[in-house]
């Protein structure tokens, strides 16, 4: 028998005892048997309210209606069945037309339950015992179905077998509906708590009873079968945080919980740390006395992880801006070094011992330029020329370079996937990305190992994007680089992509390799992650957005054979050393040069110069304006002219134009020869365009008001 049925039987026994006492009083009053039929009409206010049998029947009827319960008495020897008024209503029968009987009862039972209830009735008749408790359904004539519970007990008179039986039928329809609604609400609450990662708990002072919600068990990492206690909850809080959670109390007490407060919870099964925000509120009765406590525990572990990722990303972005600024200034200095070194080589005698020193200066400058390019790649300020390519072709093309790089004791496995989608990337930077990852893997395997490079197509859905919040849902090409090396300890993993961070010995690495990889991937709209553990190797995972369309090859750059000329060039450069070098270099190649150090000076110079100006060589960013704005102002002052832009790094605002080839650009550092070649190429292209179109180039777009400010 279930716990609910047992409680019903206990209540029934108490009710039987009470009704037997009332029945004895009715018999003593001398009333005929028909007067005991509860469905007989009751009339007369005074009689209904008095202590007589009619008043008792009226009170009993009201009580049964309120309790949704009807009773019956079966005189077995006389085969006389008596139903209360409420039982008629529960069974859907009419007291005027339906005589109370076992047949009437079974006829009202739902057809699916009728055979079971008939068998139960037959066993009760044969055994002369009560039915116990049985649930069944009633099918009303209107078609409504009611859930009911039947309970019965024999009425013992003397020592012989019982000849009378008493029972009740309880209408459980509303109770079951309420229970279903309660269970539905509990399911909704549990689901809402699961989605929000919020667990709830309660503590009753009188009984010391503690209750936990389902989600709290999951947050704490405790099996649902575990008995919840406040002592257990307190023991799971990290020892360093326990003092703060309980408001400085010496011992953990539920009434001392301070809230809201953040703490760490140690899951007992795995030792995993979870960050939890706890809050509590006291419960009081009508008199204001404290009766208990209710609280919530919000799992903020994922929020903390995302906040750390955001802070890390912001820190890398700040470092990137700093690195870009340093590289910009450094490239200006390298331009002067390269330029004066070349000019000095021209003036030196062929057999002069100075040439050896100049060569060493050039070698050191090249190494410095390579370091600067790595800084720019990390800062995402490097000029790139991406094309739509086949990733597998790129990986297989780099493979011959990687094999001697990783060494003979490292096995290299290149596993290109089938039908890999196209991506848009700069070929040179893709090669640099793979080579940096390969070098990092090689250094992590000093005793040899295995390096695996794979490509695959991945579909990123909303659930995947939720785990990788920086990646939007869509289609990506996945590049994975896995090694079997030493791996990385947890303490250093957060610093992996930071520039100049390295675990290698001094002189064995600059700490820019992985920072450069991060910059290259981000500059191409991709995402990079890694997983590693000490002694278990490292796996880098890179996602590049899919590009729909056929792959195309990198166009070859043409180099002009003739680099000198007699045209007039307006040079606009604010860095003094670069300014002087640029002017001297172009004049050495035969050009007529006008020199300006700012945008206003360039506009004023152009406005007063009587001759034609064939080309503007301008730094991308000047102290008082951007290069394109100055070019637009010059076009307003006189005819539009072609422009060659230079810069130590690429601005975000100009990156799109540079990638699309919409403007001519010469990155710093450059040599006088490279400058002259670029100038000649722009002048020739401009002349060819004028011959083909019969008109000059359209002036570059300027920001609103830029020309007016410069003029």
N, C-alpha and C positions, 0 to 999 in steps of 0.2 A: 504494500500500500504506500502511495506517495505521501510526502509530508503534508501536502494540501488536503488530501483525502483524510488523513489521520486527524487533522485539525477539525475538519467538517464532522467527523464521527464524534469527537469529544464535545463539540458544540451541540450535536444532536442528542447525545445522552443527557446533557444538562437540560435541554428543551423537553425531552420526554419526561424527565422527573417532574418538571414544572407542570406540564400538561396533565400528568397523572393526578397531581394534587388538585388541579382545577377540575378535572373530570370527576373526582370523588366528591367535590363540593356540589357539582351539578346533579349527580345522582342523589345526593342527600336532600336536595331541594324538592325531589319528587317530580321533576319534569319528565314528560314522556320522551321516548327515544327520538321522535321526530324533531323535538325541540333542539336536539344536539346536532342537527344537520346544519352546518355553518352557512350553507347557501340559502337558507330560509330567510325571507325578508324580515328585516328588523325595522320596527316603526316605533314611534313614541320617543320624544327627546329625553324625558325623565327616565324612562326605562333603559334607554341606551347608555345614559350616563351613570346609572346607578350600579350598585354592586351585584345585581342579579345576573342570571345567565345571559340574558340578552345584552346587557351592558358589557359583560365579559367578552361575548362574541364580537361585538362591535369594536372593542379595543384590540382584540386579537386580529381582526380583519385589517384594521388600520396599521397595526404593527407589521403584519405580513406584507402588506402592500409596500410599506416603506422599505422593507428588507428584500423585496422581490422574491418572496418565499411562500409557497403554499404547502399545507399539510393534509394528510389523509389518514383515516383509520379503517382498517379492514377487520371486520368480525368474521373470522374464517368459518366458524361453525354455522353461522347464519348467512354466510356469503353476502354480507352487507358491507358496502363500501361508502364511506363518507368523505367528501372533498370540501375543503374550505373554498370560500369565494375566490381567493387569490389563485388557487390551483386551477380553477376553471379558466381564469384569465391567462395563466401561463400556458396551459395546454391548448388554448384557442377553442375551447368548447363553450356551449351555451347552457347555463343551468336549467333553462326552461325546456330544452329539447334533448339534452344529452344526459342520460343517467350515468352517474359515476360507477365505473366497473373496470375490471382489468382489461376487458375488451375495448372499452372506450379509450383507456390509457394507451394501449398498444396501437390503436387506430390513429392516434395523434402523433405517435413516434415517427420520426423520419424513416422512410422505407429502407435506407441503407443501415439503420441501427435497429430495425424492428426485430429481426431474427435473434440478434444477440440479447436484446432486452426480454424477449419471450422465453429464451432458454434460461436466463437469470431468474425470471419469475417462477418457472417450473421447478428449478432447483430449490428455491426458497419454500415452495409449497411442500415439496417432498421432504426436505430436511427440517421443516418447521423452524427455520432460522431467518434472521433478517437478511436483507440483500447486501448489507455493507454499503459501500459507496460506488456508484457507477455513473459515468458521464454519458450523455446521449443528446440527441437533437430532436426538437419538436418541429414538425412541419404544419404551420397554421393553414387554415383553409384559404387564406389570402395569398399564400405562397411564401410568406415570411418564415425564415428559419431562425429558431432560438436555440442557444447553447444552454443546456441544463445539467444539473447534478442531482441524482436520486440517492437518498440515504434512508435506511429503514432499520428498525429494531423491534424485536418481539416484546410484548407487554406480558410479563409473567404474573399470573394470579395463582397463588398456591404452589403445590409441588408438581402438578401435571404439566404436560407440554403446553406451550403457549397457544392460545386460540385467537389472540388478537395481535395485530401488528400496527405499529405507528411509523409513519415516514414523512419526509419532507422532500419537496422538489424546489430546488433553488434555481432561479433564472440567472444564469451567469453571462448572458449576452452582453449587457453593458459593461460588466466587469471584464470580460474577455476583450471587448473592444478597447476599454481603457488600458488593459494590460498590453494589447498589441500596439496601441498608440504610445504607451510608455516605452515599450521595447524599441519602437521605431525612433522615438525621440532619443533614447539611449544610443542607438546605432548612429543616428545623425550626430549626436554630441561626440561619440567616440571617433567618428570619421572626421568631424571638424577638428577635433584635437589632434588627430593623426596628421591631417593636412597642415595644420598650424604648428605642429610639434609642441603642443602645450599639454602637459599632464596636470591633473588636479588631485588634491588630497584633502582629507578632513580628519579632525581629531576631536573626540568627545571627552570632556574632562571627567564626567561621572563614571563612565564605563571604560575609559582609556582605550576606546575602540578607534582604530585607524583604518581609513579606507583610501585606496588608490584607484585612480582610473586606469584603463588599459594602456593608454599612451605613457603614463608615468612608469609603468613596468618596463616599457620599451626604452624610454629615455635613460632609466637607471641601469638597464641591462640585467634586470632581475627576472627570473622565471615567473610566469603568472601563477604558478602553484605556491609560490612563497607567501608565507603569512606576513602581511604588512605591519610593521611596527615603526614607531617614531625613532626608536633607537637604531634600527636598520637604516632608515633614511639619513640620520645624522652620521652614521659610520661611513656612508658612501661619499660624503663631502670631503674634498681634499683637506688634509690636516692643516695646511697653510691658510685655508679659507674658512675653516669652521668657526674660528673666533669672530670673524667679520659677520658671518651669517646669523649667529646667535646673539648679536648685539653686545659682544664683549663679555657674555656670561661665562662663568668658569665651566659649567656643565651644560650639555645640550638639553634644552627644554623647549617644547613647542610654543610656550607662551613668550619665549625670548627671541623668536624668529624676527629678525629685522628685514623689512622689505620696502620697496624692491631692492634686491642686492644680487650681484653677479658672483658666481662661484664656479668651481670646477668639481665635477662628479667623476669618480673613478669607478668604472664598471667592474664588478667583481670577477666576471668570467674571463675577460680579456685584458683588463688593466687599462683599457682605452679611456682617455680623458675626454669628457664632454663639457662644454661651456653652457651653463644653465643660469637663467635669471629667475630668482625665486621671489614670490610676493605672498603675503599672508594677511588675514584680517580676522579679528576676534569676533566671536558670536556671543550675544547676550540674550537673556530672557526679558520678560516684561518689566522686571524689577531692576534691570541693569546689571544683574550678576553675570559674570563670564561663564558660558556653558561650553565653549569649544573654540575651534579654530578651523578656518578653511584657507587653502592656499593653492597657488599655481606654480608650476615649474616649466618655464619656457626654454626649450633647447635652442640656443643661439649659436651652436657650433658652426653651422654653415654660414651664418651671418659673419661670424668672426673670421672665417676663412676668406670670404669675399672681401671683407674690409682689409685684411692683410694683403690680398691680391691687389686691391685698388691702391693701397699705400705703396706697395712694391712697384706697381705700374707708374704711379705718380713720381716715385723716387727715380725710377729709370728715365722717365720723361724729363725730369729736372736735370739729371746727369747728362742726358742727351743734348739738352739745350746748351748746357755748359760746354760739353765736348764740341758741339757745332761751332760755338763762338770761339773756342780755343783753336779749332782747326781753321776757321776763317782767318784769324790773325796770323796763324802759323803759315798758312798758304801764301799770304802776302809776303812774309819774310822769305819763304822758299822761292817765290817768283823772283825776288831781287837776287837771291843767291844763284839760282840757275842762270838768270840773265847776265849778271856781271861775270859769272864764270865763263859763259860762252863768249861774251865780248872780249874777255881777257885772253881766251884761247886764240881768237882771231888775230890779236895784236902780238902775241908771243911768236918768237922765232921757232921754226920747226924743230930744231935740236935743243931748245931751251930746257933746262932742268925744271923750270917753273911749271911746265906742262904736267909733270908727274904730280905735283902738289895740287894743281887744278883738277886733275883726274880724281884724286882722293876727295877733294871738296865735292865733286859731282857725285861720287859714290855715296858719301855721307848724306848728301841732299836727297838722293833717290831713296835711301832707307828712311829718312825722315818723311818723305812724301808718301811712302807706303804706309807708315804708321798713321799719318794724317788721313789717308783714305780709309783705314780701319775705323778711326774715330768718326769719320763722316758716315760710314756705313752703319755704325751703331746709332748715331744720332739721326739717321734717315735723312741726311742732307746731301747725299752723294748723287751726282747726275747718273741716271740710268736710262737705258734705251731698251725697254722690254719689247719682245715680240711674242706672237702666239707660237708655241713650240710643243713638240711631243716630249713629255717628261722622260719616257723610256730612252729616247734617242740621246737626251742630255746625259742621263745616268751612264748609259753604255759608252758615250763619248768620253766621259771623265774616268771611266774604269782603268784605262791604261796608265793614266797619271797617278791613280791611287795605289796601284799594286807596288811599285817601288817605294812609294811614300810610307806605307804601313810596315814594310819590311817582310823578310822571308818567314819569320816566326809567327806571323799573323795571317790566318786563313781569311781570305776575302770572298764573300758570297754576294753576288749581285743577282737579285731575284725580281726582275721586272714583271709586273702584273699584265694580264691580257686586256686588250682594248682599253688602255688607259686614256682618259680624257685629256684634252689639250689644256695648257695653262699659259698665262702671260707673264713672262719673266725675262730679266736681262741675263743673257747667256753667261757673261763673265761673272756676274754675281752668283749665279747658280753654281758654277764651278767653284767659286770661292767658298760658298756655303758647304758644299760636300767636302772639300779639302780641309776646311777648318774642323768639321765634325770628325773626319778620318784621323787627323792629327791628334785631336783630343782623345779619341778612342785608342789610338796607338800608345799614347803616353800613359793611359790607364791600364795597359797590358804589357808591363815591362818584361814579363816572362813568356809572352806569346799568348795567343787566344784566337778568337774568331770575331770578325766584323761582318755584319750582315746589313745589306742595303736593299730595301724593298719598296715597291710602289703598288698602290691599290686605289680603287675608286671607293668613295664613302658617301653615303646619303646621311646627312645630319638632320634628324627630326627634332621636334620640340623637346623631347625628353633628353636627347643627346646635348642639345644646346643648353638645357638647364644645368647639366653637369659641367659644361664649358661655356659659362655665361658670356665670354668675349666673342664667341663664334655664333653667327646667325644661322638659322636653319637653311639648308641648301645642299648643293653638291660640291664636293671637294676632291682633290687628288691628294692622297696621303703618301708622304715619304717618311719611312722609318729607318733609323740608323741605330743598330743594336750592337753592343759589344759585351764580351764576357769578362770584363776587367774588374778592377778593384771596387768600382762603385763609389758612391758618395755618402757620407754620413749625413744624418738629418740636420745637424747643426750648420752645415755649409751649403745646403741645397738652396736656401733662399738667396744666396749671393752669386749663384752660378752665372747669371746674365749681366752682372755688374762689371763695368770695365775696370781693368787693372786688378781684379781679384783673381788670384791663382794660388793653388796649393803646391805648385812646382817649385823646385829649388831656384834660387836667384840665378838669372842668366838662362834658365830653361824655358821661359815663357813670359809674355808681356801681360797676360790676363785679358787680352782683347779678342781672342778667338771666338768664344761663345757669345760675347757681347756683340761682335760683328754679325754672327749668325742671327741673333735676335733682331738686329737692325735690318738686315737684308730681308728676312721673312716679313717683318711688319711693313717695310716700305713697299712690298708687293701685295699688301692686303691679306697676308696669310697669318697663321697662328702656329706657335711652337710651344710644346710642353716636353717634359721629360719625367721618367720614373727611374729611381735608382735606390739601391740599398748597399750598405757596406759589404763588400765581398760577393755581391750578386750581379755586378755589371750595371750598365746604364742603357736606357732606351730613349732616344729622342724621336718624337712624333711631330710631324709638320703637316699642316693642311694648307694647300693653295686653292683658291677658288677656281672652279671649272670655268673654262671659256669655250663657248660653243662656236664652232667654225674650224676650217681646215688650218693646220699649222703652216706657218710661213717662215722663211729663212731670214736671218739677219742681213740687211742690205750692206754691201761693202762700201766703205768710205773711199772717196776719190781724193788723191793728193795732187795739188797743183804743182806742175813742173817749174813754173815761173812764179817767184814769190815777191819780186820787187815791182815797183810802179812809180808813176808820177802824179797820182791823184792826191787830192787834199783830204786829210783825215782829221776829224775832231776827236781828240782823246779826252775823256772825262773820268778821272781817277783821283780819289781823295787821299790815298796812302802815298806819302811823299816819295819813298824809295821806288815803289812800283810805278808811280807817275813819271818819275825821271827816266826809269828804265824803258818804259813803253815809248816815250817820246824819242829817246836816243835810238832805240832799236828800229823804229819805223823810219826815222830819218836816214839811218844807215842803209836801209833798203831803197832809198830814193823817194820816199813819200814826203809830201809837204804836210807838216803837222801843226794843228792848232791845239793848244793845251788849256784845260780848265780843271779846277779842283772841286767844283760844286755844280749843282744844277743851275742856279741863278747865274753863275759866272759863264757857263756854257751857253745859255740862252742869250745873255748880253753880248757875248763874243760873236755868236752866229748872226745876231741882228746887225752888227756893225761891220762884219767882214764883207768886202765888196765882191769877192770872187765866189765860185761855186764850191760847195762842200759835198764831197762824194760819199763819205762814210762817217758814221758815228761809232766810236769804240767807247763803250760805257760800262762802268761797274754796275752790277745789278742794284746795289743799295748804296746810296750816298747820304751824307749827313742831313741834307735838307729835302731829299725826294728819292723816289724809286727811279731806276733807269727808264722803264717804259713811260713814266709820266714826263720825264725830261724830253724823251724822243717825241712825244705828242706835242709838247710845248714848242719844240723846234719846228715841227711840221706846221704849226700855226704861224710861226714867225716868218718862215720861208718854205720852200718846196720840201716835201717829204723826202727823206733819205734813208738808205738801208742802215741797219744797226747790227753791230757785233757786241753782244753782252759778255762780260767776264765776271767771275765771282769765285770766292774761296769755298762757298757751299751753296746749295740750292735752297731758295726760299720755298715755303709751302705754297705761296701765292703764284710762284712761277713754275712750280714743278710740273703742272699739267701741260703748260705750253712747251716746256723743254722735252717732255716725253713724247708729245705729238709732233715735235719738229717744227712748231709754228714760229720759233725764233731761232736766230743763230747764237750759239753759245760756245765760249772757250773757257773751260774750267782752269782755275789756278791750282797749283803752280804751272806756269808755262815758260818756255824758252823764247828768245827773240825770233828764232826760226819758226817755231810753232805759231807765234803771233803773226808773223808775216804771211805764213801759209794760210791762216784763217782769214786774214784781211783780204788776201788775193782771191780766195774762194768766194767770199761774200760779194766783192766787187764784180767778179766775173759773172756770178749768178744774177746779180742785179742788172748788169748790162744785157745779159741774154734775155731776161724777163722784159726789159724795156723794148728790146728789138722785137720780141714776139707779140707784145701787147700794144706797143706804141704809146705806153703811158707809164708813169712811175708807180711804185708800190703805194698801197694805201697806208696812211699813218697808223702807228700802233694805237690801240685803245688806251685811254688815260682815265684815271679816276676823276670823278666830277670835281671841278674846281682846281685840279692840279696845275693846269696850264696858267690859270689866272694867278695862282700863288707864285709860280716861278717868274712870270713876267711882271 
